[in-house]
């Protein structure tokens, strides 16, 4: 279950850097592997919606970790390498 809490600016600062909002809201959740995730929003409503979206994505099995820096090319190369053993020799000669 995602939780939403009030976030505070760093010590000595009156406002958050960047947007200048006086208050921010931080949503925290755990991914399917149990790793914590968090995001900060200017509005509490936005933080709640994001938390609900993360929980729904986990339930549907469509959760994507934003911190994963794997590119499409890297993923595709790994996928092709894992499939090479199941490709018939005739197909391999065609270069597909």
C-alpha positions in Angstrom: 0.0 0.0 0.0 1.4 3.4 -1.0 1.6 6.1 1.7 1.4 9.9 1.3 3.2 12.2 3.8 4.0 15.9 3.8 7.5 16.6 2.6 9.6 19.4 4.0 12.3 21.6 2.3 15.9 21.1 3.3 17.1 22.8 6.4 17.5 26.6 6.1 15.2 26.7 3.0 11.7 28.2 3.2 10.5 26.7 -0.1 11.3 23.8 -2.4 13.9 24.5 -5.0 12.5 24.6 -8.6 8.8 25.2 -8.3 8.6 27.4 -5.2 5.7 25.6 -3.6 5.4 26.1 0.2 4.5 22.5 0.7 5.1 19.2 -1.1 3.7 15.7 -0.7 5.8 12.6 -0.9 4.4 9.2 -1.9 6.2 6.0 -1.1 5.6 2.5 -2.3 7.3 -0.8 -2.7 7.9 -2.4 -6.1 7.0 -6.1 -6.8 10.5 -7.1 -5.6 10.1 -5.2 -2.3 12.4 -2.2 -3.2 11.2 1.1 -2.0 10.2 3.8 -4.5 9.2 7.5 -3.9 8.1 10.6 -5.7 7.3 14.1 -4.6 4.4 16.3 -5.8 3.1 19.8 -5.2 -0.4 18.6 -4.6 -1.6 15.9 -2.2 -4.1 14.7 -4.8 -1.4 14.1 -7.4 0.7 12.1 -4.8 -2.4 10.0 -4.0 -3.1 9.3 -7.6 0.5 8.4 -8.3 0.5 6.0 -5.4 -2.8 4.4 -6.5 -1.4 4.0 -10.1 1.7 2.3 -8.7 -0.4 -0.1 -6.7 -2.7 -0.8 -9.6 0.2 -1.4 -11.9 1.6 -4.0 -9.4 -1.7 -5.7 -9.2 -2.0 -5.9 -13.0 1.6 -7.0 -13.5 2.4 -4.0 -15.6 4.7 -2.1 -13.1 7.7 -0.5 -14.7 10.6 0.7 -12.6 11.6 4.2 -13.7 15.1 3.7 -12.3 15.8 0.9 -14.7 18.2 2.3 -17.3 18.0 -0.6 -19.7 17.6 0.6 -23.3 15.4 -1.0 -25.9 18.6 -2.0 -27.8 20.1 -3.7 -24.7 16.8 -5.5 -24.0 16.5 -6.7 -27.6 20.0 -7.9 -27.8 19.5 -9.9 -24.6 16.3 -11.3 -25.9 17.8 -12.4 -29.2 20.7 -14.0 -27.4 18.3 -16.0 -25.2 16.4 -17.2 -28.2 19.3 -18.3 -30.4 19.3 -21.8 -29.0 15.7 -22.4 -29.9 16.0 -21.1 -33.5 16.2 -23.8 -36.1 19.4 -23.9 -38.2 17.6 -23.0 -41.5 16.2 -19.8 -39.9 19.7 -18.9 -38.6 21.1 -19.1 -42.1 18.5 -16.7 -43.4 19.7 -14.1 -40.8 16.4 -13.8 -39.0 
